[in-house]
Amino acid sequence: QVQLQESGPGLVKPSQTLSLTCTVSGGSITTTYYYWSWIRQPPGKGLEWMGAIHASGGTYYSPSLKSRTSISRDTSKNHFTLQLRDVTPEDTAVYYCARKRVLSDTSMDGYWGQGIQVTVSS
């Protein structure tokens, strides 16, 4: 059973960089086919796909967030990370990591972490 767990700070100040880690157990992040994704849900809004890193190491980003987002991985620790630069209060959301077969998919298919609340506030 694949399990994903997000970790990182729950509070970030405006203009700083939000950094989150998704630790994966029960499966390798280098297993073929899968996209290891970051998805967020702002309060009162729907799910927003942010980006993903493929099992091969290729990265993909939402056009609206591409200029501020970086996704990387550490295969020795079997985890992948999200960095979102220059945050504003509009980046307040629950952030999820997920394993997906389809790029940019925000359906409930696949495996998801439990989510982590991140608030951007001074």
Disulfide bonds with the S-S distance in Angstrom:
Cys22-Cys97 2.07
